[in-house]
């Protein structure tokens, strides 16, 4: 997939939502809860390892999987 194709896919399928918090120290916990709940396939942090994520980590590192 080219960078342009990925960008088009992200524009069509992904959204960004801002959250206002009075206590900035809680944002890390909030991020972890959201990611664990939604389990986005391209996210590598705060989620369980899967064969797809192992492959993705290798691709992002530029190595073989």
C-alpha positions in Angstrom: 0.0 0.0 0.0 1.4 3.4 -0.9 1.6 6.3 1.4 -1.1 8.0 -0.6 -3.4 5.0 -0.4 -2.8 4.8 3.4 -3.6 8.5 3.8 -6.8 8.2 1.8 -7.8 5.1 3.9 -7.1 7.0 7.1 -9.1 10.0 6.0 -12.1 7.8 5.3 -12.0 5.5 8.3 -10.3 7.3 11.2 -11.4 10.2 13.4 -9.7 12.3 16.1 -11.7 13.3 19.2 -10.3 15.7 21.7 -11.0 15.2 25.4 -10.9 18.0 28.0 -9.5 17.0 31.3 -9.0 19.0 34.5 -6.3 16.6 35.6 -3.7 16.0 33.0 -2.1 13.2 35.0 -5.1 11.0 34.2 -4.8 11.3 30.4 -2.4 8.3 30.1 -4.9 6.1 31.9 -7.7 7.4 29.7 -5.6 6.6 26.6 -4.9 3.1 27.8 -8.6 2.4 28.6 -9.8 3.7 25.2 -7.2 1.7 23.2 -7.9 -1.5 25.2 -11.7 -1.0 24.6 -11.4 -0.2 20.9 -8.5 -2.6 20.2 -7.4 -0.7 17.0 -5.5 -3.1 14.8 -2.7 -0.7 13.9 -2.0 0.3 17.5 0.9 -1.5 19.2 0.7 0.1 22.6 -1.6 -0.9 25.4 -3.0 -3.9 23.6 -2.3 -7.7 23.6 0.3 -9.1 21.2 -1.1 -10.8 18.1 0.5 -12.4 15.1 -0.6 -9.4 13.0 0.9 -6.9 15.5 4.2 -8.9 15.5 4.3 -8.5 11.7 3.4 -4.9 11.9 6.1 -4.2 14.5 8.6 -5.8 12.2 7.4 -3.9 9.1 7.6 -0.6 11.0 11.1 -1.4 12.2 12.1 -2.1 8.6 13.1 -5.7 9.2 11.8 -9.1 8.2 9.1 -10.8 10.2 
